[in-house]
Amino acid sequence: IFALSFLRFVLRSYAWMTLTAHAAPLAAAVAATISGDALGNVTPLGLAASEPAKAFYLRRYGNPADLLASLTAENFFYSVSVAIYIVIGGICMLEYFPVDASVRRAGIVATAAMMVVLGAAAWLAQRQPALVSGALARVPFARLRALVERVRVFEQRMYDAAGHRGSRLAVVAACELAFHVLSLLECWMTFWLLTGVTALLPALVLDAFGRVVNIVFKSLPFRVGVEESGTAVLAQAIGYARDGGFLLGLIRKARVIAWAAVGLVLWARNAGAATDARSSARSSTAS
């Protein structure tokens, strides 16, 4: 489980570096991804904490604003892949499992919501609107003008990073696809070891549900109690042991907590190295 989840960190990091002009060593990018995710999981800030932290972690390799723009572009492609994955999982649940009316309604809502997300993503990719800077420009405060310009530049950097053609986008798409394949493999293997179920479809449905939990409860640190109880209810709804679903959610939660501990250590080491570097620079200047 830890090996598969580590490879998923590597894939997301490689996709990020593929889209940035300030490519850092892959090992550093993976450390940034793990540490940023840790900060997002242990605080209620979610993406507002994790994504800037990842870019700041790699500040020695390039401008954090440029790194954050390329990371935002990678998140766009990842979000599209997540929406597709949830749609596939939702359709499989509705088509192949005799779930009750309440679970069916929830599956329809989640699937429809992800289709809306895909439509919005297509519109964004085609129009490339200046959404945030345009909204800020309408606020009647002169002090916001400089901020509006910085946001506009950031949005353009993000669209430039996402607008690569040819091999770069193919690499990113392959990384996102492989990420979900490994996630499905991890879910299938865990559920099989817990329950003896060898079928792939229940693992797909349960794994897609995990994506929904991550989206809806992103601001809840570690999604405490939600993933375990929700996975237990869904496992029972599709005809499998409730305890198996609960343990699946619990083991996945333990994996998140373990990686969060690693990420916090990496963040502390990075901060310490930066402090030492500033101290050495001041000492050299004084000399």
QUIURUR-V834077 format. One record per residue. N is the residue number from 1. RES is the residue in three letters. PSI is psi in whole degrees, -180 to 180 (NA if undefined). OMEGA is omega in radians with two decimals (* if undefined). Layout:
BEGIN
N:RES:PSI:OMEGA + N:RES:PSI:OMEGA
END
This chain:
BEGIN
1:ILE:-44:3.13 + 2:PHE:-37:3.11 + 3:ALA:-45:3.14 + 4:LEU:-42:-3.14 + 5:SER:-34:3.07 + 6:PHE:-42:3.11 + 7:LEU:-32:3.09 + 8:ARG:-40:3.03 + 9:PHE:-42:-3.13 + 10:VAL:-43:-3.11 + 11:LEU:-46:3.12 + 12:ARG:-40:-3.13 + 13:SER:-41:3.14 + 14:TYR:-40:3.08 + 15:ALA:-42:3.10 + 16:TRP:-50:-3.12 + 17:MET:-28:3.11 + 18:THR:-30:-3.06 + 19:LEU:-6:-3.07 + 20:THR:150:3.08 + 21:ALA:-10:-3.12 + 22:HIS:60:-3.05 + 23:ALA:125:3.06 + 24:ALA:165:3.01 + 25:PRO:142:-3.06 + 26:LEU:-38:-3.14 + 27:ALA:-41:3.12 + 28:ALA:-39:3.13 + 29:ALA:-39:3.10 + 30:VAL:-43:3.10 + 31:ALA:-40:3.11 + 32:ALA:-41:-3.14 + 33:THR:-45:-3.13 + 34:ILE:-45:-3.10 + 35:SER:-39:3.11 + 36:GLY:-43:3.09 + 37:ASP:-36:3.12 + 38:ALA:-46:3.13 + 39:LEU:-36:3.11 + 40:GLY:-30:-3.11 + 41:ASN:-31:-3.07 + 42:VAL:-10:3.12 + 43:THR:161:3.10 + 44:PRO:5:-3.09 + 45:LEU:-19:3.08 + 46:GLY:-127:-3.09 + 47:LEU:-29:3.13 + 48:ALA:-24:3.08 + 49:ALA:-43:-2.97 + 50:SER:-44:-3.01 + 51:GLU:-47:3.04 + 52:PRO:-34:3.13 + 53:ALA:-39:3.12 + 54:LYS:-45:3.14 + 55:ALA:-41:-3.13 + 56:PHE:-34:3.13 + 57:TYR:-35:-3.08 + 58:LEU:22:-3.04 + 59:ARG:-25:3.14 + 60:ARG:-17:-3.09 + 61:TYR:-7:-3.14 + 62:GLY:177:3.13 + 63:ASN:121:-3.14 + 64:PRO:-32:3.13 + 65:ALA:-42:3.10 + 66:ASP:-41:3.12 + 67:LEU:-39:3.12 + 68:LEU:-36:3.11 + 69:ALA:-45:3.12 + 70:SER:-34:3.08 + 71:LEU:-39:3.08 + 72:THR:-39:3.08 + 73:ALA:-43:3.10 + 74:GLU:-38:3.09 + 75:ASN:-32:3.08 + 76:PHE:-49:-3.14 + 77:PHE:-38:3.10 + 78:TYR:-42:3.14 + 79:SER:-40:3.08 + 80:VAL:-44:-3.13 + 81:SER:-37:3.10 + 82:VAL:-44:3.13 + 83:ALA:-43:3.11 + 84:ILE:-42:-3.13 + 85:TYR:-42:3.12 + 86:ILE:-40:3.10 + 87:VAL:-45:3.12 + 88:ILE:-46:3.13 + 89:GLY:-41:3.13 + 90:GLY:-44:3.12 + 91:ILE:-42:3.11 + 92:CYS:-41:3.12 + 93:MET:-45:-3.10 + 94:LEU:-31:-3.04 + 95:GLU:-37:-2.93 + 96:TYR:-8:-3.12 + 97:PHE:133:-3.12 + 98:PRO:70:-3.09 + 99:VAL:159:-3.14 + 100:ASP:177:-2.99 + 101:ALA:-41:-3.10 + 102:SER:-42:3.11 + 103:VAL:-38:3.12 + 104:ARG:-44:3.12 + 105:ARG:-43:3.12 + 106:ALA:-39:3.11 + 107:GLY:-41:3.12 + 108:ILE:-43:3.14 + 109:VAL:-46:-3.13 + 110:ALA:-42:3.14 + 111:THR:-44:3.13 + 112:ALA:-40:3.13 + 113:ALA:-40:3.13 + 114:MET:-31:3.04 + 115:MET:-37:3.05 + 116:VAL:-42:3.10 + 117:VAL:-43:3.13 + 118:LEU:-39:3.08 + 119:GLY:-42:3.11 + 120:ALA:-39:3.12 + 121:ALA:-41:3.11 + 122:ALA:-42:3.12 + 123:TRP:-44:3.11 + 124:LEU:-44:-3.12 + 125:ALA:-35:-3.10 + 126:GLN:-45:-3.04 + 127:ARG:-30:-3.07 + 128:GLN:57:-3.08 + 129:PRO:150:3.06 + 130:ALA:73:-2.99 + 131:LEU:-56:-3.03 + 132:VAL:-48:-3.14 + 133:SER:-35:3.09 + 134:GLY:-40:3.11 + 135:ALA:-42:3.13 + 136:LEU:-34:-3.12 + 137:ALA:-23:3.13 + 138:ARG:-12:3.12 + 139:VAL:125:-3.02 + 140:PRO:62:3.08 + 141:PHE:123:-3.09 + 142:ALA:-32:-3.10 + 143:ARG:-16:-3.13 + 144:LEU:-8:-3.05 + 145:ARG:-43:3.12 + 146:ALA:-39:3.11 + 147:LEU:-40:3.12 + 148:VAL:-43:-3.12 + 149:GLU:-41:3.12 + 150:ARG:-40:3.11 + 151:VAL:-39:3.13 + 152:ARG:-42:3.11 + 153:VAL:-42:3.12 + 154:PHE:-44:3.13 + 155:GLU:-40:3.13 + 156:GLN:-39:3.08 + 157:ARG:-40:3.13 + 158:MET:-46:3.13 + 159:TYR:-36:3.09 + 160:ASP:-42:3.13 + 161:ALA:-39:-3.12 + 162:ALA:-15:-3.02 + 163:GLY:12:3.09 + 164:HIS:149:3.12 + 165:ARG:163:2.97 + 166:GLY:-129:-2.91 + 167:SER:-35:-3.11 + 168:ARG:-47:3.13 + 169:LEU:-34:3.09 + 170:ALA:-40:3.10 + 171:VAL:-46:3.13 + 172:VAL:-45:3.13 + 173:ALA:-41:3.12 + 174:ALA:-39:3.12 + 175:CYS:-44:-3.13 + 176:GLU:-40:3.10 + 177:LEU:-47:-3.14 + 178:ALA:-34:3.09 + 179:PHE:-47:-3.10 + 180:HIS:-33:3.08 + 181:VAL:-44:3.12 + 182:LEU:-37:3.09 + 183:SER:-43:3.10 + 184:LEU:-42:3.12 + 185:LEU:-42:3.11 + 186:GLU:-45:-3.13 + 187:CYS:-45:3.13 + 188:TRP:-46:-3.10 + 189:MET:-44:-3.12 + 190:THR:-46:-3.12 + 191:PHE:-37:3.11 + 192:TRP:-45:3.14 + 193:LEU:-31:-3.13 + 194:LEU:-38:-2.96 + 195:THR:-15:-3.06 + 196:GLY:3:3.13 + 197:VAL:124:-3.11 + 198:THR:-7:-3.11 + 199:ALA:146:-3.11 + 200:LEU:-32:-3.04 + 201:LEU:-46:3.11 + 202:PRO:-36:3.10 + 203:ALA:-40:3.11 + 204:LEU:-46:-3.13 + 205:VAL:-45:-3.12 + 206:LEU:-37:3.13 + 207:ASP:-41:3.08 + 208:ALA:-38:3.08 + 209:PHE:-38:3.08 + 210:GLY:-35:3.09 + 211:ARG:-41:3.12 + 212:VAL:-44:3.12 + 213:VAL:-43:3.14 + 214:ASN:-36:-3.13 + 215:ILE:-51:-3.01 + 216:VAL:-37:-3.05 + 217:PHE:33:-3.11 + 218:LYS:-33:-3.10 + 219:SER:-8:3.11 + 220:LEU:115:-3.10 + 221:PRO:124:3.12 + 222:PHE:12:-3.12 + 223:ARG:48:-3.00 + 224:VAL:122:3.07 + 225:GLY:-23:-3.03 + 226:VAL:-50:-3.07 + 227:GLU:-43:-3.11 + 228:GLU:-52:-3.10 + 229:SER:-41:3.14 + 230:GLY:-42:3.11 + 231:THR:-36:3.09 + 232:ALA:-45:3.14 + 233:VAL:-44:-3.11 + 234:LEU:-41:3.12 + 235:ALA:-44:3.11 + 236:GLN:-38:-3.11 + 237:ALA:-32:-3.13 + 238:ILE:10:2.96 + 239:GLY:19:-3.13 + 240:TYR:174:-3.04 + 241:ALA:131:3.10 + 242:ARG:-41:3.14 + 243:ASP:-37:3.11 + 244:GLY:-42:3.10 + 245:GLY:-41:3.13 + 246:PHE:-45:-3.13 + 247:LEU:-35:3.07 + 248:LEU:-48:3.10 + 249:GLY:-37:-3.13 + 250:LEU:-42:3.14 + 251:ILE:-40:3.11 + 252:ARG:-36:3.06 + 253:LYS:-42:3.11 + 254:ALA:-38:3.10 + 255:ARG:-42:3.12 + 256:VAL:-43:-3.13 + 257:ILE:-42:-3.14 + 258:ALA:-44:3.12 + 259:TRP:-32:3.08 + 260:ALA:-40:3.09 + 261:ALA:-43:3.09 + 262:VAL:-44:-3.11 + 263:GLY:-39:3.12 + 264:LEU:-37:3.07 + 265:VAL:-44:3.11 + 266:LEU:-41:3.14 + 267:TRP:-43:3.14 + 268:ALA:-41:3.12 + 269:ARG:-41:3.13 + 270:ASN:-43:3.11 + 271:ALA:-40:3.11 + 272:GLY:-40:3.11 + 273:ALA:-38:3.12 + 274:ALA:-39:3.11 + 275:THR:-43:3.11 + 276:ASP:-40:-3.14 + 277:ALA:-40:3.11 + 278:ARG:-39:3.12 + 279:SER:-42:3.12 + 280:SER:-38:-3.14 + 281:ALA:-41:3.10 + 282:ARG:-38:3.12 + 283:SER:-41:3.13 + 284:SER:-40:3.13 + 285:THR:-41:3.14 + 286:ALA:-37:3.13 + 287:SER:NA:*
END
